[in-house]
Amino acid sequence: MKVEDAGERGRRNTLLKMMPIMIISAVTITAVAMAAANVIIPPLPGVTLTGIVSDSVCGADHGIGVPGDPECTRACVELGAQYALMVGKLKVGKRMVVLHGHEADLKRFAGKEVTVKGRALGRDAIIVDQLDGLYSEASAGRK
């Protein structure tokens, strides 16, 4: 028996000894990956708010020289602001909630009171799922 043959046998024996550890590691990694794929991510909490559609720059105060709130809101959004919902009764107590999604509907209802149903992205942001302003618009047309 040559010395070189003994070295190859030693490596081969080492690989055979490590094979169960490698198989167990592969099975464990596969099981963890399968378990992670089945984790259910909790849905964002649902929110329903009623307020006036505005923009994130002006909020409740449209102090620029534009003819009215709807025009100011649309102009600010075209310049990079986001649509926002002004919630609350008094000017001081109003809270701004940034709205994401349904931009065409928000543009149509700019400056008007609407009810927004969506999912909270945080304390001051909502992903809009549904926008109900048709009722206030229909009642305004009857008067």
C-alpha positions as MATLAB code, in Angstrom:
seq = 'MKVEDAGERGRRNTLLKMMPIMIISAVTITAVAMAAANVIIPPLPGVTLTGIVSDSVCGADHGIGVPGDPECTRACVELGAQYALMVGKLKVGKRMVVLHGHEADLKRFAGKEVTVKGRALGRDAIIVDQLDGLYSEASAGRK';
ca = [
       0.000    0.000    0.000;
       1.310    3.353   -1.007;
       1.284    6.466    1.166;
      -0.748    8.311   -1.489;
      -3.533    5.683   -1.321;
      -3.765    6.077    2.438;
      -4.314    9.837    2.047;
      -7.171    9.345   -0.420;
      -8.823    6.802    1.862;
      -8.597    9.238    4.760;
     -10.324   11.985    2.757;
     -12.966    9.576    1.542;
     -13.651    8.415    5.116;
     -13.925   12.016    6.291;
     -16.478   12.790    3.574;
     -18.481    9.688    4.488;
     -18.473   10.726    8.136;
     -19.704   14.242    7.214;
     -22.480   12.980    4.895;
     -25.138   12.493    7.662;
     -24.438   15.998    8.983;
     -24.821   17.502    5.499;
     -28.084   15.585    4.908;
     -29.523   16.679    8.259;
     -28.503   20.290    7.525;
     -30.150   20.206    4.097;
     -33.365   18.730    5.530;
     -33.422   21.337    8.328;
     -32.909   24.236    5.898;
     -35.661   22.891    3.624;
     -38.070   22.504    6.561;
     -37.398   26.033    7.795;
     -37.886   27.441    4.279;
     -41.194   25.594    3.876;
     -42.394   26.787    7.284;
     -41.449   30.385    6.467;
     -43.383   30.194    3.206;
     -46.537   29.228    5.113;
     -46.390   32.061    7.643;
     -49.510   34.182    7.409;
     -48.784   37.900    7.372;
     -51.493   39.688    9.330;
     -53.569   42.098    7.229;
     -53.338   45.810    7.849;
     -56.098   47.097   10.142;
     -59.192   48.447    8.382;
     -60.027   52.120    8.760;
     -63.066   54.218    7.832;
     -62.705   58.013    7.976;
     -64.844   60.913    6.820;
     -63.309   64.232    5.895;
     -62.468   66.690    3.132;
     -60.078   65.711    0.331;
     -57.109   68.076    0.303;
     -53.374   67.797   -0.316;
     -50.359   67.174    1.893;
     -48.899   70.659    1.349;
     -51.861   72.929    2.085;
     -53.850   70.690    4.413;
     -56.858   72.662    5.642;
     -55.391   76.077    4.753;
     -55.398   76.891    1.028;
     -53.801   80.292    1.362;
     -52.388   80.596   -2.166;
     -53.953   82.711   -4.908;
     -55.941   79.927   -6.566;
     -59.705   80.316   -7.099;
     -60.822   77.552   -4.715;
     -59.971   74.511   -2.647;
     -60.522   71.915   -5.424;
     -58.317   73.812   -7.864;
     -55.625   74.375   -5.245;
     -55.650   70.701   -4.261;
     -55.330   69.547   -7.859;
     -52.568   72.093   -8.570;
     -50.563   71.051   -5.507;
     -50.855   67.349   -6.398;
     -49.685   68.073   -9.940;
     -46.654   69.828   -8.406;
     -45.760   66.774   -6.298;
     -47.942   66.793   -3.184;
     -50.024   63.785   -2.172;
     -53.764   63.633   -1.662;
     -54.741   63.909    1.995;
     -57.922   63.685    4.015;
     -58.609   66.440    6.530;
     -60.426   64.814    9.456;
     -61.987   66.807   12.304;
     -64.451   69.610   12.916;
     -62.430   72.638   13.950;
     -59.542   74.118   11.985;
     -57.229   73.681   14.974;
     -58.407   70.105   15.688;
     -58.138   68.834   12.125;
     -55.827   65.943   11.429;
     -54.210   65.221    8.067;
     -54.141   61.625    6.797;
     -52.156   60.965    3.595;
     -54.066   58.861    1.051;
     -52.473   56.293   -1.287;
     -54.322   54.910   -4.322;
     -57.494   55.844   -6.237;
     -55.923   59.077   -7.528;
     -58.556   59.545  -10.256;
     -61.395   59.419   -7.710;
     -59.524   61.676   -5.300;
     -58.961   64.199   -8.094;
     -62.701   64.172   -8.832;
     -63.643   64.687   -5.176;
     -60.960   67.291   -4.372;
     -62.312   69.841   -1.893;
     -65.401   67.727   -1.115;
     -66.391   65.642    1.873;
     -65.966   61.900    1.383;
     -65.863   58.673    3.359;
     -62.677   56.682    2.822;
     -62.413   52.982    3.602;
     -58.960   51.488    3.547;
     -56.035   49.953    5.389;
     -53.837   51.862    7.806;
     -50.203   52.202    6.738;
     -49.362   53.957    9.937;
     -50.816   56.613   12.146;
     -51.155   59.199    9.382;
     -51.420   57.210    6.130;
     -54.076   55.013    4.506;
     -54.160   52.763    1.449;
     -57.538   53.652   -0.074;
     -59.729   50.656   -0.911;
     -63.037   52.459   -1.375;
     -64.024   56.103   -1.716;
     -67.638   57.101   -1.096;
     -68.370   60.666   -2.096;
     -71.150   59.976   -4.536;
     -73.838   60.498   -1.891;
     -72.744   64.005   -0.971;
     -72.321   64.888   -4.653;
     -75.797   63.533   -5.520;
     -77.452   65.390   -2.647;
     -75.709   68.635   -3.659;
     -77.151   68.268   -7.184;
     -80.716   67.950   -5.875;
     -80.692   71.144   -3.828;
];
